[in-house]
Structure formats: C-alpha cells, structure tokens
Amino acid sequence: MRDLAPEMIRCISVSGLQISKNGTALLNVPRLNLDGPGPTMILGPNGAGKSLLLRCLHGLIAPDTGRVEQDGVPLNKDHKARQAMVFQKPVLLRRSVAANMDFVLKRRGLQRTVRKARIAELLAEGGLESKARQSARSLSGGEAQRLAILRALALDPDTLFLDEPTSALDPSATQMIERMILRASTRGVRIVMVTHDIGQARRLAADIVMMQGGRVVEHGDARQVLDAPQSDASRRYLAGGLVT
C-alpha cells in the first residue's frame, strides 16, 4: 500500500448544505471544513443526520441546496474515484474472501500476479489469511466488516468514509477494526467516521463533529470537544443525557 505525503491530505468542505423531506429539515449545515489529518469522528444521537452527512460528503446523496468541495473544487467523479465507503452492514459478494478482494483489484486493471500478492498482503493485515478460500458470506460479523474495510483500502483511497463499522461487534472485534483504521490513518488515508461510541472517539479521533437535529453544533479538536464541550447539546450528549 502506498503512503500519502502530508501535503496530499484532502480538505473537504461544505457550504449551505440542506436536505428536507415533506417540509422537515433533515440536514442543515451552513459551513463545515474538514482540513486536518483526521481521523474525524461524527457523533450525535439517533436522527442527528450523521449518516446523511457522510453520504453527502461521499457524493452518494445530492443535497437540495449547497455543495461539497474538495480542495476548493466542487466534488466530481475524479474525487469520488479516490474515495471509498464502508457501511454499517457490509455488502459482500457471493464468492470467497479472496475473490471479493480480487474483484475490486481486477477492475483496476492489475495483473493476476500483482493481484495475488496484494490480496495476500491485505488479508494478512486484517488477520483473514486463513479465511481466503472461505465463502465471504459465512464470515462472522467482525470478520465481514474487516473484509469490507480491506476491500475498500485495496483501492488506495485518499479518503475512507466509515458508517458505524463496529456498532454490532464485541470488544475484541472492535479492537481489531480500530487497529486497522489507525494503521490506514497513519499511512495518510483521510478517515471520516460515524460512531455512537464515545470511548471509541477518544481512542481514534483527531477532531470531532458533533451533530444534533441535522445541524453541526460543534466541531473541533477531539480532546477539547470531549473534555470541555462548548455547546449545551454536546454537554448533554457526552454526559449521557437526552438530546432531542
């Protein structure tokens, strides 16, 4: 896998972003700049708009108004080609673990010998080398999520979006995935991740976006937001209180 130089870290910015349904605002983000190295963790209660924002940043959903930019340029197909996203429930192909990896590498035009070496490297990184011939859909939840992340990383993305990748996993599986995320971040992959786990945010985040009611109520350095939140909504959420 390639290492990204610090100057290659991408700045993602949002301006005037709005999405409504039946007259109800689902997302209203006047401005947001993600210009640090990450990982960026998006926190907030259910229905806060976290996953919706993530999909907008990746270009999966077009906002009613506003736009998403990367390095000052409106998000385009070239940007999207350098991004990857892993959902809360991974979608795996009905084939072996190794064949799932081979599918994405083959689409990039890599030769068979190169693909084979890369698959071995990736599966070893995710602790799945012994599962190479096993059906991907027979994997445990944690194994399936690791495979989905490895498959995304196989494309050498500049940015990786993760939507609650450990939400239904036990502590051991969660720890393995967190290690993968940190390794990818260390290599220069820009991580933007939704989580409900405050402990996970403490372990992984460089900066935190706190959301409530479709709005960003706070964004800043992880330690500052977690230890000295500035908004009432952030304080209530981090204290385990009811946030509506």
Contacts in CASP RR format, 6 or more apart in sequence:
PFRMAT RR
TARGET T0000
AUTHOR 0000-0000-0000
METHOD contacts of the structure
MODEL  1
MRDLAPEMIRCISVSGLQISKNGTALLNVPRLNLDGPGPTMILGPNGAGK
SLLLRCLHGLIAPDTGRVEQDGVPLNKDHKARQAMVFQKPVLLRRSVAAN
MDFVLKRRGLQRTVRKARIAELLAEGGLESKARQSARSLSGGEAQRLAIL
RALALDPDTLFLDEPTSALDPSATQMIERMILRASTRGVRIVMVTHDIGQ
ARRLAADIVMMQGGRVVEHGDARQVLDAPQSDASRRYLAGGLVT
1 121 0 8 1.000
1 153 0 8 1.000
1 156 0 8 1.000
1 187 0 8 1.000
2 156 0 8 1.000
2 187 0 8 1.000
3 187 0 8 1.000
3 188 0 8 1.000
4 158 0 8 1.000
4 187 0 8 1.000
4 188 0 8 1.000
4 189 0 8 1.000
6 37 0 8 1.000
6 188 0 8 1.000
8 158 0 8 1.000
8 188 0 8 1.000
9 36 0 8 1.000
9 37 0 8 1.000
9 188 0 8 1.000
9 190 0 8 1.000
10 70 0 8 1.000
10 71 0 8 1.000
10 158 0 8 1.000
10 159 0 8 1.000
10 190 0 8 1.000
11 33 0 8 1.000
11 34 0 8 1.000
11 35 0 8 1.000
11 36 0 8 1.000
11 70 0 8 1.000
11 71 0 8 1.000
11 72 0 8 1.000
12 33 0 8 1.000
12 34 0 8 1.000
12 35 0 8 1.000
12 57 0 8 1.000
12 68 0 8 1.000
12 69 0 8 1.000
12 70 0 8 1.000
12 159 0 8 1.000
12 190 0 8 1.000
12 192 0 8 1.000
13 31 0 8 1.000
13 32 0 8 1.000
13 33 0 8 1.000
13 34 0 8 1.000
13 35 0 8 1.000
13 68 0 8 1.000
13 69 0 8 1.000
13 70 0 8 1.000
13 72 0 8 1.000
14 29 0 8 1.000
14 31 0 8 1.000
14 32 0 8 1.000
14 33 0 8 1.000
14 53 0 8 1.000
14 56 0 8 1.000
14 57 0 8 1.000
14 66 0 8 1.000
14 67 0 8 1.000
14 68 0 8 1.000
14 69 0 8 1.000
15 30 0 8 1.000
15 31 0 8 1.000
15 66 0 8 1.000
15 67 0 8 1.000
15 69 0 8 1.000
16 29 0 8 1.000
16 30 0 8 1.000
16 31 0 8 1.000
16 63 0 8 1.000
16 65 0 8 1.000
16 66 0 8 1.000
16 67 0 8 1.000
17 27 0 8 1.000
17 28 0 8 1.000
17 29 0 8 1.000
17 30 0 8 1.000
17 32 0 8 1.000
17 53 0 8 1.000
17 56 0 8 1.000
17 63 0 8 1.000
17 65 0 8 1.000
17 66 0 8 1.000
17 67 0 8 1.000
17 68 0 8 1.000
18 25 0 8 1.000
18 27 0 8 1.000
18 28 0 8 1.000
18 29 0 8 1.000
18 63 0 8 1.000
18 64 0 8 1.000
18 65 0 8 1.000
18 66 0 8 1.000
19 25 0 8 1.000
19 26 0 8 1.000
19 27 0 8 1.000
19 52 0 8 1.000
19 56 0 8 1.000
19 61 0 8 1.000
19 63 0 8 1.000
19 64 0 8 1.000
20 26 0 8 1.000
20 64 0 8 1.000
25 214 0 8 1.000
26 49 0 8 1.000
26 52 0 8 1.000
26 214 0 8 1.000
27 49 0 8 1.000
27 52 0 8 1.000
27 53 0 8 1.000
27 56 0 8 1.000
27 63 0 8 1.000
27 214 0 8 1.000
28 214 0 8 1.000
28 215 0 8 1.000
29 53 0 8 1.000
29 214 0 8 1.000
29 215 0 8 1.000
29 216 0 8 1.000
32 209 0 8 1.000
32 216 0 8 1.000
32 219 0 8 1.000
34 40 0 8 1.000
34 190 0 8 1.000
34 192 0 8 1.000
34 207 0 8 1.000
34 209 0 8 1.000
36 206 0 8 1.000
36 207 0 8 1.000
37 185 0 8 1.000
37 188 0 8 1.000
37 190 0 8 1.000
37 206 0 8 1.000
38 185 0 8 1.000
38 190 0 8 1.000
38 191 0 8 1.000
38 192 0 8 1.000
38 205 0 8 1.000
38 206 0 8 1.000
38 207 0 8 1.000
39 181 0 8 1.000
39 182 0 8 1.000
39 185 0 8 1.000
39 191 0 8 1.000
39 192 0 8 1.000
39 193 0 8 1.000
39 204 0 8 1.000
39 205 0 8 1.000
39 206 0 8 1.000
40 190 0 8 1.000
40 191 0 8 1.000
40 192 0 8 1.000
40 193 0 8 1.000
40 205 0 8 1.000
40 206 0 8 1.000
40 207 0 8 1.000
40 208 0 8 1.000
40 209 0 8 1.000
41 193 0 8 1.000
41 194 0 8 1.000
41 195 0 8 1.000
41 200 0 8 1.000
41 201 0 8 1.000
41 204 0 8 1.000
41 205 0 8 1.000
41 207 0 8 1.000
41 208 0 8 1.000
41 209 0 8 1.000
41 222 0 8 1.000
42 50 0 8 1.000
42 53 0 8 1.000
42 54 0 8 1.000
42 192 0 8 1.000
42 193 0 8 1.000
42 194 0 8 1.000
42 195 0 8 1.000
42 208 0 8 1.000
42 209 0 8 1.000
42 211 0 8 1.000
43 50 0 8 1.000
43 195 0 8 1.000
43 196 0 8 1.000
43 198 0 8 1.000
43 201 0 8 1.000
43 208 0 8 1.000
43 209 0 8 1.000
43 210 0 8 1.000
43 211 0 8 1.000
43 237 0 8 1.000
44 50 0 8 1.000
44 196 0 8 1.000
44 210 0 8 1.000
44 211 0 8 1.000
44 212 0 8 1.000
44 237 0 8 1.000
44 243 0 8 1.000
45 212 0 8 1.000
45 237 0 8 1.000
45 243 0 8 1.000
45 244 0 8 1.000
47 213 0 8 1.000
47 214 0 8 1.000
48 211 0 8 1.000
48 212 0 8 1.000
48 213 0 8 1.000
48 214 0 8 1.000
48 243 0 8 1.000
49 211 0 8 1.000
49 213 0 8 1.000
49 214 0 8 1.000
50 194 0 8 1.000
50 211 0 8 1.000
51 163 0 8 1.000
51 164 0 8 1.000
51 194 0 8 1.000
52 61 0 8 1.000
52 214 0 8 1.000
53 209 0 8 1.000
53 211 0 8 1.000
53 214 0 8 1.000
54 85 0 8 1.000
54 161 0 8 1.000
54 163 0 8 1.000
54 192 0 8 1.000
54 194 0 8 1.000
55 61 0 8 1.000
56 62 0 8 1.000
56 63 0 8 1.000
56 68 0 8 1.000
57 68 0 8 1.000
57 161 0 8 1.000
57 192 0 8 1.000
58 80 0 8 1.000
58 83 0 8 1.000
58 85 0 8 1.000
58 161 0 8 1.000
59 68 0 8 1.000
59 75 0 8 1.000
59 80 0 8 1.000
60 85 0 8 1.000
67 74 0 8 1.000
67 75 0 8 1.000
68 74 0 8 1.000
68 75 0 8 1.000
69 75 0 8 1.000
70 79 0 8 1.000
73 79 0 8 1.000
82 157 0 8 1.000
82 158 0 8 1.000
82 159 0 8 1.000
83 157 0 8 1.000
83 158 0 8 1.000
83 159 0 8 1.000
83 160 0 8 1.000
83 161 0 8 1.000
84 152 0 8 1.000
84 153 0 8 1.000
84 155 0 8 1.000
84 157 0 8 1.000
84 159 0 8 1.000
84 160 0 8 1.000
84 161 0 8 1.000
85 152 0 8 1.000
85 160 0 8 1.000
85 161 0 8 1.000
85 162 0 8 1.000
85 163 0 8 1.000
86 145 0 8 1.000
86 148 0 8 1.000
86 149 0 8 1.000
86 152 0 8 1.000
86 160 0 8 1.000
86 161 0 8 1.000
86 162 0 8 1.000
86 163 0 8 1.000
86 165 0 8 1.000
87 148 0 8 1.000
87 163 0 8 1.000
88 163 0 8 1.000
88 164 0 8 1.000
88 165 0 8 1.000
88 167 0 8 1.000
88 168 0 8 1.000
90 144 0 8 1.000
90 145 0 8 1.000
90 147 0 8 1.000
90 148 0 8 1.000
91 148 0 8 1.000
92 100 0 8 1.000
92 136 0 8 1.000
92 137 0 8 1.000
92 139 0 8 1.000
92 144 0 8 1.000
92 147 0 8 1.000
92 148 0 8 1.000
93 99 0 8 1.000
93 100 0 8 1.000
93 103 0 8 1.000
93 136 0 8 1.000
94 135 0 8 1.000
94 136 0 8 1.000
94 137 0 8 1.000
95 103 0 8 1.000
95 135 0 8 1.000
95 136 0 8 1.000
96 132 0 8 1.000
96 133 0 8 1.000
96 134 0 8 1.000
96 135 0 8 1.000
96 136 0 8 1.000
97 123 0 8 1.000
97 128 0 8 1.000
97 131 0 8 1.000
97 132 0 8 1.000
97 133 0 8 1.000
97 134 0 8 1.000
97 135 0 8 1.000
97 136 0 8 1.000
97 139 0 8 1.000
97 147 0 8 1.000
98 119 0 8 1.000
98 123 0 8 1.000
98 132 0 8 1.000
98 133 0 8 1.000
99 136 0 8 1.000
100 136 0 8 1.000
100 147 0 8 1.000
100 151 0 8 1.000
101 118 0 8 1.000
101 119 0 8 1.000
101 122 0 8 1.000
101 123 0 8 1.000
101 147 0 8 1.000
101 150 0 8 1.000
101 151 0 8 1.000
101 154 0 8 1.000
102 115 0 8 1.000
102 119 0 8 1.000
104 151 0 8 1.000
104 154 0 8 1.000
104 155 0 8 1.000
105 114 0 8 1.000
105 115 0 8 1.000
105 118 0 8 1.000
105 119 0 8 1.000
105 154 0 8 1.000
106 115 0 8 1.000
108 155 0 8 1.000
110 118 0 8 1.000
118 154 0 8 1.000
119 132 0 8 1.000
120 129 0 8 1.000
122 150 0 8 1.000
122 153 0 8 1.000
122 154 0 8 1.000
123 129 0 8 1.000
123 131 0 8 1.000
123 132 0 8 1.000
123 150 0 8 1.000
125 150 0 8 1.000
125 180 0 8 1.000
125 183 0 8 1.000
126 146 0 8 1.000
126 150 0 8 1.000
126 176 0 8 1.000
126 180 0 8 1.000
127 146 0 8 1.000
127 176 0 8 1.000
128 143 0 8 1.000
128 146 0 8 1.000
128 147 0 8 1.000
128 150 0 8 1.000
131 139 0 8 1.000
131 143 0 8 1.000
136 144 0 8 1.000
136 147 0 8 1.000
137 144 0 8 1.000
139 147 0 8 1.000
140 173 0 8 1.000
141 168 0 8 1.000
141 169 0 8 1.000
141 173 0 8 1.000
142 169 0 8 1.000
142 173 0 8 1.000
142 176 0 8 1.000
142 177 0 8 1.000
143 173 0 8 1.000
145 165 0 8 1.000
145 166 0 8 1.000
145 169 0 8 1.000
145 173 0 8 1.000
145 177 0 8 1.000
146 176 0 8 1.000
146 177 0 8 1.000
146 180 0 8 1.000
148 165 0 8 1.000
149 160 0 8 1.000
149 162 0 8 1.000
149 165 0 8 1.000
149 177 0 8 1.000
149 180 0 8 1.000
149 181 0 8 1.000
150 180 0 8 1.000
152 160 0 8 1.000
153 160 0 8 1.000
153 180 0 8 1.000
153 184 0 8 1.000
153 189 0 8 1.000
157 189 0 8 1.000
158 189 0 8 1.000
158 190 0 8 1.000
159 189 0 8 1.000
159 190 0 8 1.000
159 191 0 8 1.000
159 192 0 8 1.000
160 184 0 8 1.000
160 189 0 8 1.000
160 190 0 8 1.000
160 191 0 8 1.000
160 192 0 8 1.000
161 192 0 8 1.000
161 193 0 8 1.000
162 181 0 8 1.000
162 191 0 8 1.000
162 192 0 8 1.000
162 193 0 8 1.000
162 194 0 8 1.000
163 193 0 8 1.000
163 194 0 8 1.000
164 194 0 8 1.000
164 195 0 8 1.000
164 196 0 8 1.000
165 177 0 8 1.000
165 181 0 8 1.000
165 193 0 8 1.000
166 173 0 8 1.000
166 174 0 8 1.000
166 177 0 8 1.000
166 178 0 8 1.000
166 195 0 8 1.000
166 197 0 8 1.000
166 200 0 8 1.000
167 195 0 8 1.000
167 196 0 8 1.000
167 197 0 8 1.000
169 177 0 8 1.000
174 197 0 8 1.000
174 200 0 8 1.000
178 200 0 8 1.000
178 203 0 8 1.000
178 204 0 8 1.000
181 191 0 8 1.000
181 193 0 8 1.000
181 204 0 8 1.000
182 204 0 8 1.000
184 191 0 8 1.000
185 191 0 8 1.000
191 204 0 8 1.000
193 204 0 8 1.000
195 201 0 8 1.000
198 226 0 8 1.000
198 238 0 8 1.000
201 208 0 8 1.000
201 222 0 8 1.000
201 226 0 8 1.000
202 222 0 8 1.000
202 226 0 8 1.000
205 222 0 8 1.000
206 221 0 8 1.000
206 222 0 8 1.000
207 219 0 8 1.000
207 220 0 8 1.000
207 221 0 8 1.000
207 222 0 8 1.000
207 225 0 8 1.000
208 218 0 8 1.000
208 219 0 8 1.000
208 220 0 8 1.000
208 221 0 8 1.000
208 222 0 8 1.000
208 225 0 8 1.000
208 226 0 8 1.000
209 216 0 8 1.000
209 218 0 8 1.000
209 219 0 8 1.000
209 220 0 8 1.000
210 216 0 8 1.000
210 217 0 8 1.000
210 218 0 8 1.000
210 219 0 8 1.000
210 225 0 8 1.000
210 229 0 8 1.000
210 231 0 8 1.000
210 233 0 8 1.000
210 234 0 8 1.000
210 237 0 8 1.000
211 217 0 8 1.000
212 233 0 8 1.000
212 237 0 8 1.000
212 243 0 8 1.000
217 231 0 8 1.000
217 233 0 8 1.000
217 234 0 8 1.000
218 225 0 8 1.000
218 229 0 8 1.000
218 230 0 8 1.000
218 231 0 8 1.000
218 233 0 8 1.000
218 234 0 8 1.000
219 225 0 8 1.000
225 234 0 8 1.000
226 238 0 8 1.000
229 235 0 8 1.000
229 238 0 8 1.000
233 243 0 8 1.000
236 242 0 8 1.000
236 243 0 8 1.000
237 243 0 8 1.000
END
